[in-house]
Amino acid sequence: MPDSTTDKKRFVGGSAEAGSPNADSVCQRILHQAEQILYRHSYHYGSLVKFQYKDGVLTLRGQAPSFYLKQLAQTTLKELDGVHQIDNQLDVVRPIEWNGQ
């Protein structure tokens, strides 16, 4: 199974569909779209979210300032083409602990 790491500012990526000749391009497209969706919806914590995509599962890691925004990120991203499951590992932190701007 191919696996690659992307050293971008806000996410890491894995392989897309196993055995797919364009697995890396599918992975990069999904990771880019996920990042753009959070920013387009003005989720100010977007820079604190890291994405990983592998075999149809989009994993979210990082921090969210509230449980509501954690769930909203998951709900928003589940509609991405190629994403069959969201593994939401975002930590909810109180505003005093939050590293966002």
N, C-alpha and C positions, 0 to 999 in steps of 0.2 A: 504494500500500500504506500503510495507516494506521500511524503510529508514535507512541508516547507515552512520556514519561519519568515515572517515579514517584519522587518525592523522599521516600522512607521511610528509616528509620535504616540498614537493612542491605541494601537491594537496589535495583537499577534495573530497570525493565521496558521491554519493547518491545511490539510488536503480537503478537496471538495468531495465529489463522488468517487469512490474507489474504482480504479480501472478506467476512469474517464480520461481521454487524451488531453482535454482542456481543463483538468482539475484545478490547476493553479489559477487560471483566468476566471473560472467560476468562483473560486474562493475569494480572489481579490475583488471581484464585482460585488459579492455579498458583503464583504467587510466594508468596502467603500460606501455602499448604500446604507448600511446600518449606521455608520458614522454620520452621514449626511442627514439621515432621518432625525437623529437626535438633535442635531444643530438646527435643522429646519423648523423643528417644533419648539425651539428656544428652551431646551432643557439645559440650563446653565451649568449643570454638572457633567455635561457631555465629555469634557476633557478628562474627567476622572473615571471614565468607563473604558475598559479594555474588552475587545471582542476576540473570540476564537471561533472558527467555523470548521467543522469536520463531519463528514457523512450526514449532512442534513441537520446537524445540531449547532445552533448558534449559542455560545456561552457568553454571558455578560459577567464581568468581574469589575470590582472597583467600589465606588461610593455613590450613594444617593442621599439627598438631604431629608427625604421622607419616604414612608412606606408607599404612599400614594404615587410618588414619582417613580419609585422602583417598579411598581405594577404598571404604570403608564408606559414606561420604556418597553416592558415585555409585551404589552398589548399592541403597541405601535409597531414593533419589529416583527411580530409573528406573521404579518402579511407579506413579508419578503419572499419573492419567488425563489424556491430552492431551500427554504428553511422549513423543516418539518417539526422541529421542536426547539423551544427556548429553555436553556438551563440558566436561570436567573440567580447568580451568586452575588448580586450586589449587596453590599452592607449598608444598612440605614444608619446614618450617624446624626447625632444632634448637631444643630447649627454651630455650636461652639467648637465642635470637633471637626467640622467639615472643612476641607482644604480648598473648596471652590471659591471663585471670585464673586 
